[in-house]
Amino acid sequence: MPDTGQDGEQPRPAQPSATVTDAATGASPDAGGPAPAASPASDRMLRFTPANMIRSLLPLVVISLLIVGVTALRQNPEDPVRDVDPTSAQRAVAALAGYELLVPTDLPEGWRSTSVRTDAGSVQAGDPVTLQIGWFTPGEEYAGYVISDDPGAAAVADVLDGASADGTELVEGQTWERLETQRGETVLTRVVDGATLVVTGSATEDELTTLAGSLEPYAP
C-alpha cells in the first residue's frame, strides 16, 4: 500500500515558486546582474554641481585679478593726471583745414596736455574743421584752446555764447578780445585767416596769456 504520510494524508506535489521580474528589463531583482548604465545626459547632470562650477571659474578669476593688479601697479596713485599726445590730431586737421592751423608750441615745463578732440575724421578737405586741446597747468588748473572755421562749432559756442565783453588783451604783439564767461572764467579770442581762436579755462590769467602767446603755425 502506498505510504500516505503522517495522519494518513496523501502527499501534495511541490508548487513551483513564483519569480518576480522587472517589468522594464525582464530581469529578476534578485538575479544579481549589473545595474543599467546611466545615460550621458544623466552623467553630465551629476557632475554639474556648485563645487565643480567654482573649480572651473577659479582660474578665470585669478587671471582677472592679476590683470587688475598689474594695471594698478603701473599707475601712480599720487598722479591721477593722464597725458594725451595731440600730435596726430593736429596733423589730421592741418591736412584738411582751409585755414592756417595755429597750435601751442614750446609751452613751459609743467604744462600737460590731457585731452584732444577733433572732427577731422568725419569731414573732407576744405570743409570746416575744429581742433580742441586741453591742458593741466603748472598751477593745477585747466586751460583749453580751440581753433575752428565752423561758426556753429559747439567747442566755440559753448564758451562764447553768453560771455560778456571785458576789453582787450595784447599778447605777443597780437590783440585779443577779452571776455568773461557765465562761469566767471576769462576768455581770450580772435579771428585769424577765417578761423576763430579761443583760449579759456580755470587757469590764472598769466597761464592763459602764456597759452595764447605760444601759438605758432603747425609744423609737422
C-alpha positions, 0 to 999 in steps of 0.5 A, spaced: 500 500 500 502 506 498 505 510 504 500 516 505 504 520 510 503 522 517 495 522 519 494 518 513 494 524 508 496 523 501 502 527 499 501 534 495 506 535 489 511 541 490 508 548 487 513 551 483 515 558 486 513 564 483 519 569 480 518 576 480 521 580 474 522 587 472 517 589 468 522 594 464 528 589 463 525 582 464 530 581 469 529 578 476 531 583 482 534 578 485 538 575 479 544 579 481 546 582 474 549 589 473 545 595 474 543 599 467 548 604 465 546 611 466 545 615 460 550 621 458 545 626 459 544 623 466 552 623 467 553 630 465 547 632 470 551 629 476 557 632 475 554 639 474 554 641 481 556 648 485 563 645 487 565 643 480 562 650 477 567 654 482 573 649 480 572 651 473 571 659 474 577 659 479 582 660 474 578 665 470 578 669 476 585 669 478 587 671 471 582 677 472 585 679 478 592 679 476 590 683 470 587 688 475 593 688 479 598 689 474 594 695 471 594 698 478 601 697 479 603 701 473 599 707 475 601 712 480 596 713 485 599 720 487 598 722 479 591 721 477 593 726 471 593 722 464 597 725 458 594 725 451 599 726 445 595 731 440 600 730 435 596 726 430 590 730 431 593 736 429 596 733 423 589 730 421 586 737 421 592 741 418 591 736 412 584 738 411 583 745 414 582 751 409 585 755 414 592 756 417 592 751 423 595 755 429 597 750 435 601 751 442 608 750 441 614 750 446 609 751 452 613 751 459 615 745 463 609 743 467 604 744 462 600 737 460 596 736 455 590 731 457 585 731 452 584 732 444 578 732 440 577 733 433 572 732 427 577 731 422 575 724 421 568 725 419 569 731 414 573 732 407 578 737 405 576 744 405 570 743 409 570 746 416 574 743 421 575 744 429 581 742 433 580 742 441 586 741 446 586 741 453 591 742 458 593 741 466 597 747 468 603 748 472 598 751 477 593 745 477 588 748 473 585 747 466 586 751 460 583 749 453 584 752 446 580 751 440 581 753 433 575 752 428 572 755 421 565 752 423 561 758 426 556 753 429 562 749 432 559 747 439 567 747 442 566 755 440 559 756 442 559 753 448 564 758 451 562 764 447 555 764 447 553 768 453 560 771 455 560 778 456 565 783 453 571 785 458 576 789 453 582 787 450 588 783 451 595 784 447 599 778 447 605 777 443 604 783 439 597 780 437 590 783 440 585 779 443 578 780 445 577 779 452 571 776 455 568 773 461 564 767 461 557 765 465 562 761 469 566 767 471 572 764 467 576 769 462 576 768 455 581 770 450 579 770 442 580 772 435 579 771 428 585 769 424 585 767 416 577 765 417 578 761 423 576 763 430 581 762 436 579 761 443 583 760 449 579 759 456 579 755 462 580 755 470 587 757 469 590 764 472 590 769 467 598 769 466 597 761 464 592 763 459 596 769 456 602 764 456 597 759 452 595 764 447 602 767 446 605 760 444 601 759 438 605 758 432 603 755 425 603 747 425 609 744 423 609 737 422 
